[in-house]
């Protein structure tokens, strides 16, 4: 199997905690060919989509430890056609580069792309949760998105609760997520100015979301594969921070899905699959869906450590199964064509 990871630069990988590295390592253990490219490495030659790629050289024995594997990895640099891969896994950090998806449009019928590029276009930011039908807010907290400062201020003032969560539309890893209180409205003007206005005159969208009871105790990161949960971890905020993201200083602990979380996954799983979002990370607080992460969902390392499992094996098993199904379908089609030609 030939696998291409479109991701952040190799130099930015953190071996101790990087989910992408774990997936690459599993592919190498199984003898698959692995190439990596950043979105900026995509190119067109003679109307064919290519990537300036780093291909990991085969190893006599793949080190079991991520640090050793990362340190020992050596590369061949090649310009490779995207249609030559069996799987392309999108692992670039948000925000989404829409031009990168345009390069992939020409090969989407030939290669299994995870996640599907149309799904990424639809779900690459925090607006995607509005696509799930939940009129009574039983699984999704009330959410407001706007660039209009006066409207956002009125939302805060009219909210029946004192607390709300404010965050930028395109943030990730917990960046820019703050808790605001109605009793501190004198701070809101300057905060909205900071979040909305850019120095170049452009503006950004801001999200206001109901504060969920129990948020101070942390959240659950749940990974879903083909619409079904394959692992979860409890993320606990640091002592002086309300955010539970590991990248923001939070810690993690073992977590078994609650009844409410199982029901949530069952409700949203079919739509995720229908939208081509095969590998997804969701953030859940007290049974409520806070975010859907489709670009580069993390948490594999933390889930593996806390639950003594190997989530990456399930993911690569899925890739191999999908690739096999596609190959069999292609071979069958070719045989049928040959039959017609020989009549």
Number of C-alpha atoms within 10 A of each C-alpha: 15 15 25 26 22 23 20 19 12 13 7 8 15 14 18 14 17 17 22 25 21 22 19 22 22 20 22 21 15 11 14 15 17 22 25 25 24 20 22 14 14 23 18 11 10 6 8 13 19 21 24 19 23 21 21 17 14 16 14 6 9 18 17 11 12 18 13 12 20 18 10 12 14 14 14 10 14 13 16 19 18 24 19 14 20 21 23 25 22 25 24 20 16 16 13 17 14 12 11 17 19 13 19 20 12 15 19 17 10 15 19 20 23 22 22 22 22 15 18 20 13 13 21 21 22 19 17 13 19 12 11 13 12 13 9 9 12 12 24 24 18 17 16 16 18 15 16 14 15 11 13 20 16 10 15 22 15 11 12 10 12 15 19 20 17 22 21 21 19 18 14 20 17 16 14 15 16 16 16 19 16 18 10 10 14 9 12 17 13 11 14 20 13 12 19 19 14 11 7 6 7 8 14 17 16 21 21 23 21 21 20 18 10 10 16 16 15 22 25 29 29 28 25 23 20 18 22 20 20 17 24 27 25 26 24 23 22 17 10 8 14 19 27 25 25 19 13 15 16 18 17 22 15 17 17 14 17 11 9 14 21 14 14 18 21 14 15 18 20 15 14 24 20 12 16 19 28 22 25 25 24 20 20 23 24 18 22 19 22 23 18 22 24 26 26 21 22 23 23 26 21 26 25 17 14 15 16 10 14 17 22 21 14 12 19 16 13 15 22 16 12 15 18 14 12 16 13 12 12 13 12 12 12 12 12 11 11 11 10 9 8 6 5
